[in-house]
């Protein structure tokens, strides 16, 4: 299939390109930018006048809910949601049922995802068997099966010696280890940030020190082992400051922030809105502002959706009993554009947080528009307003704190390997 994308505003953060230019695709690759190759005849022409043509989004945390949680969502529904949001590559955390701790499970997930011909799926392998925190997995075998990193997701890992050995082993083979910093003891039983809102509503709290204590331990182990560590879902101003100092010191650390924490704070819990029961919890407005600033200056490497579809019944419980998480893979683009506009950032700089930078963290060839690159492309209307309604979301999970919010930025086309896999009017 040969596709000519004409008259679009081409934005490629990897090369800091922002200009009107045509893109020419053939055999799943970008064969030219600007002028057509000799003898090129397109099978299809997409008129992108008034639209932005950018690399397909790369999302670092999308729970596909398979295997094991098909009653919450299916692989097909969540992959459809991903491409509807312009996401062409995504990382899947290991907290499935059973967890991704065996090569056969990883290979099955990759096989099923590939057969859907939708977004590219990059599994994150379990750091310990069954995510129980007692025995390390066979990381080398999982890597051979297709895992791009290793994580303990949100499961407790209280054995510091085991983590130390895991980082030593990972450092030997340069396997990235993804950790979410939260001290299990300090966070035990908590559901909300330790602030005025939790006090007023009588909710059990998770203090900021639950993040910073765990972060201190992880950074000390990183210094000792030399392991490559990615910190998932930083949520506090203090946590950002610690990461900033660690980077200046030269430690091999990176971090991401969930899109929710770039927009929401503890105030959005309102009167026990369980859609705002998230992991980690929404923190103070000061914390939110620090995260936004750190995203702008590059201390935070990437934004992710932290897409977590949840059953309606599990969300309609009292706040403290409701299951945590929100659906967001379809909302990553418009919410990123909203953050960019409010932060007065150039579009190229802001889109880097959801394209080339997360691709670099995954170690994949994605997130860029260049000759000979895979034709994974998102074409969106930056001026199109639309209202977020659960019924219109393609994800099987309808749990979102943004219901009724009007956003700007609508995906018109998503291309993967040079094929149009999604288009809208």
N, C-alpha and C positions, 0 to 999 in steps of 0.2 A: 504494500500500500504506500503510495506517494501522496503526501499531504503538504499543501502550501498554506502557511499561515501568513496572511498579508495585513498590512496597515496597523499592526498592533504596537503597543508601547512595550518594547522588550526590556525587561528588568532581570539582570543576572547578578545577584549579589556577589557571587564568587569572583567575578571580573570587574565588579563595580560599574556595570553597564546599565545605562538608563537612556534609551533612545528609541525612536521609531525605526523599526527594521522588520523585514520579512524573514521567516524561518522556513527552511525546506527540509522535508523528512522523507527518507526512503529506507526500506528494510529495517525499520525499528530504530534507525539512527538519524541524528541531525547531520545532514550532508552539506548544508551551506547556510550562511546567515548573511542577509543583505541582498546579494545577487544570486540568481538561480544558476546551478551548474549547467554546463553545456549539455544540450539534448534533454534537459529535464522537462517532463510533462506530468503534471499532477493528476492523480485520480480524484482528488477532492481538494477544494479550496475553502478555507475558513476565513471569512472576513472578520478580522479582529479590530475593526475601527472603533475607537473609544474604549477598548478593552486592554487589560494588562496581560502580557504573556510572560510568565515566570516559570522557574523550575517547579516541578511537582513538590508539594510539601513533604517533609520528612518528620514523622511524629515519633518521639522517643518512648511513648507509653500508651499503648492501645490494648486494652483487655478484650480479646476476641471471644472469651468465655468458652472456648472449646480447647481441649476435651473437658467434659465433666459438668459444665454449667449451661447446657443447651436450653434449659428452661428459662434462663436469664437472657440469652442471646445466642444466635447461631453464627458460625463463621461467615455464611453468606450474607446475613443481614448487616453484620458489622463491616464487612468488606465493601458492601454497597454504600454504607454510610461514609466510609473513608474516601472513596472516589468522589462521592457527592460533595465532600468537603475539600477536594483538590489534593488529597493526600495520596501520594504514589508509592511511598515507602514507609513502613512502620515497624517498630520494635514491639514484640509481645512479651510481657513479663511472665515469669515462670509459675505463677501461682494459679495454675489450672488444677484439675482433679482427674487423674493424678498430676502432680507437678512435673515440669519438664526436666526430669532428672535421669532419663534414659534415652539413649540415641534413637531407639525405635519411635518413641513419642515425638521427638523433634522431627524426624524424617517424615512421619505421618502428617504432622501439622504443615510442614513445608509442601508436601505432595498435594494435600487437599487445597491449600491456598493457591498453589500454582495452577491447579486444574480449574479454578474459578476465573483465571485470567483477569484478576483485578490487581490490587496493590501488591507490591513486593513485601513479603513478610520476613522479618529477621528475628528469630527466637532468641530470647535471653535465657540461658540455662540456669537451672537451680544450683545454688552454691553448695547446699547440703542435701543429702538423700531425704526425699519427702518434705523438704523445707523444715525438718524437725530440729536442726541445729546440733546433731550428734555425730554425723559422719560426713566427710567430704564426698562429693560426687566425683566421677571420673571425668574431670574437666577436659582432658585431651580428647577423649572419645566423643564427648558432647560437641567440642569444637569441630571435630572432623565431620560430625553429623550436620553442622550448620549453625551452631550457636555463635553469636558474635560477641557475647560478653556473659558474665555470670553475676547472679543477684540472689538476694534472699527476699526480694519483694517487700511486703509489709509484715512478713512473719518474724517472730522474735528470734534473735540470735544472741543469747546471753553468755555463751562460752567464748571469752576473749582469746583464750589460747587457741581454740579451733579457728577463729577468724584470723589470728596471727599466722597460723600454718597455711590457711587458705591463701592469704596474701603472699606469703613466701613462695608457694607453689605457682600462683598466678604470675608473679614477677619473673620466675624462671622462664616461662614461655611467653611472657608479655601479654597475657590474657587480661582484658579490662575487667575490673570488678565494680559493679554498680551497687551502691549502698544507700539506703535511706536512713539518715541519722536520727534516731529516736531511742532514748533510753527506756527500755521496757518497764523498769520499775517506776520511774518518775511519771510515765504516761499511763500506768495501770489504772483502768477504770475511768479515765478521762474522755471527754467528748468535745470539749470546747477550750478556746484560749483562756488562759488565766488573766481575765480582765473584768471590766465593769459589766459587760453584757452577761457573762457567765454568772457573776455574783447576783445580778438582778434576777436572772431566770432560774437560779438555783441549780446550775449544771455543773457536773464534775469536770475538773479542769486538767489540761495538759500544759504545764508551764513551758516557757521558752527554754529553760535550762534542760528540759528533756531532749531538745535538739542540740544545744551547745555542749552538753556533757558528752553525748554520743559523738558529736563532731570532733571534740578534742581527742577522744580516744582513737577515732579513725585517722585523724591527721598525724598523731604520734606513731601509729602503726605504718602509715604511708611513709613517714620519714625513716622508719627503721627498716622497712622491707624494700623500698623503692618501687612498690607496685603502682600500676596505673589505675587510679580510682575515679569513678564518676559518682558524684553526690546527687541523689535523686530528690527532687521536690524540696529544696530549701525554702523555708517559710518565714524566717525572721531577719531583722536588721542585724542582730548580733551574729547570726549564722553567716550572713553575707560578708560581714567584716572579717570573720575568721577565714573564709575562703579567699578573700582578697589578700590577706597577709600570707596565706599558704602559697598562693600563686607567686607572690613577690619573692618568697623564699626559694622558689624553684621546684616545689613539690609537683608531682605529676597528677594534678587534680583538676577536675572540671565539674560543672554543676548545671542543673536545670531548674526551672520553676514551672509549676502548673499554671495554665492560663487563668484558672480561677483566682489564684493568689495575686495575679497582676491586676485584678479588677475589684475583687471583693474583700471585705474585712469582717471582723466579728459583728459589726453593726448590721450586716445583711442577714444575720440569723433572725432578726425581727422578733416575731412571736413564734419561736420554735419552728422555723421553716426547715424541715428535715432534708430538703434538697441542698441545704448549706452544711450538712453534716459530712465533712470531708476529712481525708487523711493526707497530709497533716491538717490540723484545724485551721480555719480562717483566723488570722491574727489581727493585731491592731492596725489602724490606719497608718501609723508610723512605720510598721513593718511592711505594709503593702507599698508605701511610697519608696522605701529603701529597696525593695525588690525591683520596682519599676526603674529606679535610677541605675541599679546594678545591671539590669538588662540593657539599658541604653549605653552604659560605658564598657560593656563586654565582660564584666566580672562574672555575670551569669551567662553561660555559653548558649543556652537554648531555651525556648519555650516548648512545652508539650501540652497535649490535651488532657493527659491522665484520664483517658476515656474509661469509664467504669459503669457499664449498664447494670442497673439494679431492678429487681422485680418490684412492681407497684406496691404489692402487699408489704414488702420489707421497708418501703419508704413511708408508708402511711401509719407507721408506729410513732409513739412519742419520740421526741428528738433523741433522747439518750439511748433508746433501744433500736432506732432505725439503723439500717445498714449504711455504711459510709460509701461515698462515691457519687459521681455525676457523669452523665453522658456529654461528650464534648468534641468528638473527632470532627463532626460536621461544622462546629463552631470555631475551630481553631483559626481559620483565616479571618473571618470578620472581627473576632475579638482581638486578634493580633493587629489588624488594621486600626481598630479603635484605640489600642494602646499606643500605636505609632502616632496617630493623629493627636492624641492628648499629650504625648511627650514631644511633639513637634520634631519627629525624626524623619529623615528622608526615607522614602519607601524601600530603596535598595538596602539601606542599613537595617531597617526593621525586619524585612523579609529574610535577611541572613539568619535570624534566630530560628526560623522554621524551615530553612532549606539547606544551604551549604554547611552551616555550623553543626547541626545535628547529624548530617551525613558524615562529616569528618569524625564525629564522636563514634559513630557506628563503624567507621572504617570502610565505607562503601562508596562506589562511584556513582553518586547521585547528587541532586541539589544544585545542578549547574546547567546552563545552556551554552553549549560550545560545539564546534564541529567535531564529529566522530563520537559525541556523547550519546548515551541512550536517550531516546525521545520520550522522556517522562516530563510532561508539561502540564501546567495549570493555566487556564485562560479565564480571567474573571473580570467582572464589571465593577470597578472601584466605586462607582457612584450609585449603584443600585441599592435602594433601601428595602429591607424586608423585616418582617416581625417573626421572632422565634416562637413557634408554637409546637408543642410536643407531638401533635397529630401529624405534622408535616415532616418530622424527622424520620429518616430512613432506618436509624438504629432501632433495635427492638427495645432498648432502654429509653424511656421517655423522661427520666429523672434529670431535670436541669434547673438550676437556680435562676436561669435567664428567661423563663417563660414570660412572654409579653414584651420583652425588650426589643426595640427596633434597632437594627444594626445596618451597617453599610458594607457592601462587598459581597457579590454573589458569583459563585462559580458557574461559568457557562459551559466550559469544556474541560475534561480531564483526559489526557493522553498517556498511555503506558505502553512502552516499547513501540511507539509509533502508531498505536491503535486508539481510536476514540472509544473510551469505555464509559464515559458519562457525558451527557449534554442536556442543557435545559434552555428553556425559552427566555 
